[in-house]
Amino acid sequence: MSYALSRPTTARRGGLLGIVIGAHVGVFLIIMAAKTVAPQIMEMPLIVDLIQPAQEKPPEAKPLPVVKPQPVRQQPTPQKPQPVPVIEATQSTQPAPAAPVATPPDIKPAPPAPPAPEPLTQARFDADYLANPAPPYPPLSRRMGEEGKVILRVSVTPQGTADSVEIKTSSGSQRLDEAAQKTVRHWKFIPAKRGDTAVQSFVLVPIIFKLEQ
């Protein structure tokens, strides 16, 4: 069995030719449309404006200060001196009375100056040869740990004994103060002397109570 190819007819040929021509026309139209749609860049002319610099104003002339003329002071005219009355001294023909002669006062002799006081020597209690004993430490104050310093004001007689013993500054403990008073009443003193004469005087006696560490 054999197959034979038949030739295209004239109508077919015409149709194919029309399709080909239509295709070319379509491509041409597309190309033309693309050219018309493409944006066109227009060159704008460059315009440059020149800015002129501002003109400086010339400095204004300031008016000069007006100087007011000062009034001329008139110098006062010197006044003429006033006339001074002249006092005339009249001379008398009578002689002037003699001035009284003052009698010198009676000069009394000055009293003799009093003799200079003789130097005073203070009383003492700290001489070694006096052998004054120290006050005993009260046992209760020792156990309680009481310490302090008492100052006694002692009136010393010309014979060197204690006339009175007063507490000038307390130690803070009555037991310590009484122990110091009781002992100092029996002390011996060197009496104060005015020149070579023994006199009554006062002396301060400090006594310190301190426990041994």
C-alpha positions as CSV (number, residue, x, y, z in Angstrom):
1,M,0.0,0.0,0.0
2,S,1.6,3.4,-1.0
3,Y,0.8,7.0,0.1
4,A,1.1,9.9,-2.4
5,L,1.6,13.6,-1.3
6,S,-0.9,15.9,-2.8
7,R,0.2,19.5,-3.8
8,P,-1.3,22.5,-2.0
9,T,-4.0,24.3,-3.9
10,T,-3.9,27.9,-4.9
11,A,-6.4,28.9,-2.2
12,R,-4.1,27.5,0.4
13,R,-1.1,29.3,-0.9
14,G,-3.0,32.6,-0.9
15,G,-4.0,32.1,2.8
16,L,-0.5,31.3,3.9
17,L,0.8,34.3,2.1
18,G,-1.7,36.5,3.8
19,I,-0.7,35.2,7.2
20,V,3.0,35.9,6.5
21,I,2.2,39.4,5.3
22,G,0.0,40.0,8.3
23,A,2.7,38.9,10.7
24,H,5.2,41.3,9.1
25,V,2.7,44.1,9.3
26,G,2.1,43.4,13.0
27,V,5.8,43.4,13.8
28,F,6.2,46.7,11.9
29,L,3.3,48.2,13.9
30,I,4.8,47.0,17.2
31,I,8.2,48.6,16.3
32,M,6.5,51.9,15.3
33,A,4.4,51.9,18.5
34,A,7.6,51.3,20.6
35,K,9.2,54.3,19.0
36,T,6.3,56.6,19.6
37,V,5.9,55.5,23.3
38,A,9.7,55.9,24.2
39,P,10.2,59.0,26.3
40,Q,12.1,61.8,24.7
41,I,14.6,63.7,26.8
42,M,14.5,67.4,26.0
43,E,17.6,69.4,26.7
44,M,16.7,72.5,28.7
45,P,18.8,75.5,28.3
46,L,20.9,76.4,31.4
47,I,20.0,79.8,32.7
48,V,22.5,81.5,35.1
49,D,21.5,84.6,37.0
50,L,24.3,86.7,38.3
51,I,23.7,88.1,41.8
52,Q,25.1,91.5,42.2
53,P,26.9,92.2,45.5
54,A,25.1,94.5,47.9
55,Q,26.5,98.0,47.7
56,E,27.9,99.1,51.0
57,K,26.4,102.3,52.3
58,P,29.0,105.1,52.9
59,P,29.4,105.7,56.7
60,E,27.2,108.5,57.9
61,A,29.0,111.4,59.3
62,K,28.2,111.9,63.0
63,P,27.6,115.4,64.1
64,L,30.3,116.9,66.3
65,P,29.3,117.5,69.9
66,V,28.2,121.0,70.5
67,V,30.3,122.7,73.2
68,K,28.2,125.1,75.2
69,P,30.1,128.2,76.1
70,Q,30.6,128.4,79.9
71,P,29.5,131.6,81.5
72,V,32.4,133.8,82.5
73,R,32.4,134.3,86.2
74,Q,33.0,137.8,87.3
75,Q,35.7,138.1,89.9
76,P,34.3,139.8,93.0
77,T,35.6,143.2,93.4
78,P,37.7,143.5,96.5
79,Q,35.9,145.2,99.3
80,K,37.5,148.1,101.0
81,P,38.6,147.4,104.5
82,Q,36.3,148.7,107.1
83,P,37.7,151.4,109.3
84,V,38.8,150.2,112.7
85,P,38.3,152.5,115.6
86,V,41.5,153.7,117.1
87,I,41.7,153.6,120.9
88,E,43.8,156.5,122.3
89,A,45.6,155.9,125.5
90,T,45.3,158.9,127.8
91,Q,48.3,159.6,130.0
92,S,47.7,160.4,133.6
93,T,49.8,162.9,135.5
94,Q,49.4,160.9,138.7
95,P,52.0,158.2,139.5
96,A,50.8,154.6,139.3
97,P,50.4,152.9,142.6
98,A,53.3,150.5,143.5
99,A,52.5,146.8,143.1
100,P,52.2,145.0,146.4
101,V,55.2,142.8,147.1
102,A,54.2,139.2,147.8
103,T,55.7,137.8,151.0
104,P,57.3,134.3,150.4
105,P,55.3,131.6,152.2
106,D,56.8,129.8,155.1
107,I,58.7,126.7,153.7
108,K,58.3,123.8,156.0
109,P,60.9,121.0,155.9
110,A,59.7,117.8,154.3
111,P,59.0,114.9,156.6
112,P,61.6,112.2,156.6
113,A,60.8,109.3,154.2
114,P,59.5,106.2,156.0
115,P,62.0,103.4,156.1
116,A,61.7,100.7,153.4
117,P,59.9,97.6,154.6
118,E,62.0,94.7,155.3
119,P,61.7,91.7,152.9
120,L,59.3,88.9,153.9
121,T,60.4,85.3,153.8
122,Q,57.5,82.8,153.3
123,A,56.9,79.9,155.7
124,R,58.1,76.5,154.6
125,F,57.1,72.9,155.4
126,D,59.3,70.9,153.0
127,A,62.7,71.1,154.8
128,D,64.3,67.7,155.3
129,Y,65.2,68.3,158.9
130,L,61.5,68.9,159.8
131,A,60.8,65.2,159.2
132,N,57.1,65.7,158.6
133,P,55.4,62.3,158.1
134,A,53.1,61.7,155.1
135,P,49.4,61.1,155.8
136,P,48.4,57.5,156.0
137,Y,46.3,56.0,153.2
138,P,42.8,55.2,154.7
139,P,42.3,51.4,154.3
140,L,38.7,51.8,153.0
141,S,39.9,54.3,150.4
142,R,42.6,51.9,149.3
143,R,40.1,49.1,148.9
144,M,37.7,51.3,147.0
145,G,40.5,52.7,144.8
146,E,40.0,56.3,145.8
147,E,42.7,58.8,144.6
148,G,43.0,62.6,144.5
149,K,44.8,65.7,145.4
150,V,43.9,67.9,148.4
151,I,45.3,71.4,149.0
152,L,45.3,72.7,152.6
153,R,45.6,76.3,153.8
154,V,47.7,76.3,157.0
155,S,48.1,79.2,159.4
156,V,51.6,79.0,160.7
157,T,52.5,80.7,164.0
158,P,55.8,82.4,164.7
159,Q,56.8,79.4,166.7
160,G,56.4,77.1,163.6
161,T,53.3,75.2,164.6
162,A,50.0,74.9,162.7
163,D,47.4,77.2,164.2
164,S,44.6,76.2,161.8
165,V,44.3,73.8,158.9
166,E,41.6,74.5,156.3
167,I,40.7,72.6,153.0
168,K,41.2,75.0,150.1
169,T,40.7,72.3,147.4
170,S,39.1,68.9,148.1
171,S,40.3,65.6,146.7
172,G,36.8,64.5,146.1
173,S,36.9,62.0,149.0
174,Q,36.1,63.0,152.6
175,R,38.2,60.2,154.0
176,L,41.3,61.4,152.1
177,D,40.7,65.1,153.1
178,E,40.3,64.2,156.8
179,A,43.4,62.0,156.8
180,A,45.5,64.9,155.3
181,Q,44.0,67.4,157.8
182,K,44.7,65.2,160.8
183,T,48.3,64.6,159.9
184,V,49.2,68.2,158.9
185,R,47.9,69.6,162.2
186,H,51.0,67.9,163.9
187,W,53.6,69.1,161.3
188,K,56.4,71.5,162.1
189,F,57.0,74.5,160.0
190,I,59.7,77.1,159.4
191,P,57.8,80.4,160.3
192,A,57.8,83.3,158.0
193,K,60.2,86.1,158.8
194,R,60.2,89.9,158.2
195,G,63.8,90.6,158.3
196,D,65.0,88.7,161.4
197,T,61.6,88.6,163.1
198,A,59.3,85.6,162.9
199,V,55.7,86.5,162.0
200,Q,52.3,84.8,161.5
201,S,51.6,83.8,157.9
202,F,49.7,81.3,155.7
203,V,51.1,78.6,153.5
204,L,49.4,76.2,151.0
205,V,50.2,72.5,151.5
206,P,49.4,70.1,148.5
207,I,49.0,66.4,149.3
208,I,48.5,63.8,146.6
209,F,46.9,60.4,147.4
210,K,47.8,57.9,144.6
211,L,47.7,54.1,144.7
212,E,50.8,52.2,143.6
213,Q,50.2,50.3,140.3
